[in-house]
């Protein structure tokens, strides 16, 4: 599959575990991912690129996909191409 690269400040995202982003940059990247998804500017191929390459923001993308699956808006995870979620659905006993 052709995967599009997601850019921050005209550079591809850095790895989630080894990056030089400041706290402000990290918050801005997360907000950008959420707002780009809400406005339809974040494609599935960009999401796939972020998660498969362990880029910064992969947790946010996984959370977005899980929310859509828990709400019933998605039946198949576009990253794994099956019905698995990344995290378990929160129960009434979870804080």
C-alpha positions as CSV (number, residue, x, y, z in Angstrom):
1,X,0.0,0.0,0.0
2,X,1.1,3.5,-0.7
3,X,1.5,5.4,2.6
4,X,1.6,9.1,2.8
5,X,4.0,10.8,5.2
6,X,2.6,13.2,7.8
7,X,4.6,16.4,8.2
8,X,5.2,18.8,11.1
9,X,7.0,22.0,10.4
10,X,7.7,20.7,6.8
11,X,9.6,17.7,8.2
12,X,8.3,14.1,8.6
13,X,7.4,13.1,12.2
14,X,10.2,11.8,14.3
15,X,10.1,8.5,16.2
16,X,8.0,8.4,19.3
17,X,10.7,7.0,21.5
18,X,13.6,9.1,20.2
19,X,12.8,12.6,19.2
20,X,13.9,16.2,19.9
21,X,10.5,17.8,20.2
22,X,9.8,20.2,23.1
23,X,6.7,19.8,25.3
24,X,5.0,22.6,23.3
25,X,5.8,20.8,20.0
26,X,4.5,17.5,21.3
27,X,1.2,19.1,22.4
28,X,0.9,20.9,19.1
29,X,1.5,17.7,17.1
30,X,-1.2,15.9,19.1
31,X,-3.6,18.8,18.6
32,X,-2.8,18.9,14.8
33,X,-3.5,15.2,14.5
34,X,-6.8,15.5,16.2
35,X,-7.9,18.6,14.3
36,X,-6.7,17.2,11.0
37,X,-8.7,14.1,11.6
38,X,-11.8,16.1,12.6
39,X,-11.6,18.2,9.4
40,X,-10.9,15.2,7.2
41,X,-7.4,16.1,6.3
42,X,-5.7,13.1,8.0
43,X,-5.9,10.2,5.6
44,X,-5.9,6.5,6.5
45,X,-2.6,6.1,4.7
46,X,-1.0,8.8,6.9
47,X,-2.4,7.1,10.0
48,X,-1.0,3.8,8.8
49,X,2.4,5.4,8.3
50,X,2.4,7.0,11.7
51,X,1.5,3.7,13.5
52,X,3.5,1.2,11.5
53,X,6.7,3.3,11.7
54,X,6.3,4.1,15.5
55,X,6.2,7.9,14.8
56,X,5.4,10.4,17.5
57,X,1.6,10.7,17.7
58,X,1.0,7.0,17.1
59,X,-0.8,6.7,20.5
60,X,-3.2,9.5,19.4
61,X,-3.9,7.8,16.1
62,X,-4.5,4.5,17.8
63,X,-6.9,6.2,20.3
64,X,-8.8,7.8,17.4
65,X,-9.2,4.5,15.6
66,X,-10.3,2.7,18.8
67,X,-12.9,5.4,19.6
68,X,-14.4,5.0,16.1
69,X,-14.5,1.2,16.5
70,X,-16.0,1.4,20.0
71,X,-18.7,3.8,18.7
72,X,-19.5,1.4,15.9
73,X,-18.5,3.7,13.1
74,X,-15.7,1.3,12.0
75,X,-16.0,-2.4,11.8
76,X,-12.5,-3.1,10.6
77,X,-9.3,-1.6,11.9
78,X,-7.6,0.2,8.9
79,X,-4.2,-0.6,10.3
80,X,-4.5,-4.2,11.2
81,X,-7.3,-4.9,8.6
82,X,-9.3,-7.0,11.1
83,X,-11.7,-6.4,14.0
84,X,-8.9,-6.1,16.7
85,X,-8.6,-2.8,18.6
86,X,-5.3,-1.5,20.0
87,X,-6.6,-1.2,23.6
88,X,-9.5,-2.8,25.4
89,X,-12.8,-1.1,25.7
90,X,-13.1,0.8,29.0
91,X,-15.5,-0.9,31.4
92,X,-17.7,0.6,34.1
93,X,-15.0,-0.4,36.7
94,X,-12.1,1.5,35.0
95,X,-11.3,4.9,36.4
